[in-house]
């Protein structure tokens, strides 16, 4: 039986938090929740395209 870990305990999430990399934190949390960009966008009120830009670190 495996030990379940929270997404926030993953090395990628910890490194992103230290670096202030919100896009990577969003990506790790979204994929851990098994949400598509569209599903996550519907839940938070942003378009899938906007979330994608945030995850990639693009502002335009």
SEDOGU-592499 format. One record per residue (C-alpha): x, y, z; residue in three letters. Coordinates in steps of 0.02 Angstrom, whole numbers, plus 50000, padded with zeros to 5 digits. Example, Ala and Ser with C-alpha at 12.3 -4.5 7.8 and 13.67 -1.06 7.14 Angstrom:
REM residues 2
506154977550390ALA506844994750357SER
END
This chain:
REM residues 60
500005000050000UNK500765016649943UNK500835032650041UNK499735046249967UNK500575063149954UNK499795080149938UNK500245089649781UNK501005103349888UNK502275090949955UNK502935086449782UNK504705092549746UNK504105102249594UNK502835111649699UNK504085115549837UNK505385121949712UNK504075132549623UNK503465139849789UNK505235144849839UNK505515152649668UNK503825161449667UNK503345152149509UNK501455153049517UNK501235145249345UNK502115129149395UNK501135128549558UNK499535130149458UNK500075116449338UNK500555104449478UNK498935107549573UNK497855106049417UNK498655089949357UNK498615082549532UNK496745085949535UNK496635077849362UNK495805093149287UNK495965098749108UNK496315116949073UNK494495118949024UNK493835110849184UNK495005121149294UNK494525136949201UNK492675133649227UNK492975131649413UNK493965147649435UNK493175158849303UNK494645159849182UNK494755153349005UNK495805138048966UNK496915149348861UNK497225161049007UNK497665146749124UNK498825139648992UNK499725156448977UNK499895157449167UNK500595139749175UNK501855143649038UNK502345160149117UNK501725170248969UNK500895186948998UNK500255190548823UNK
END
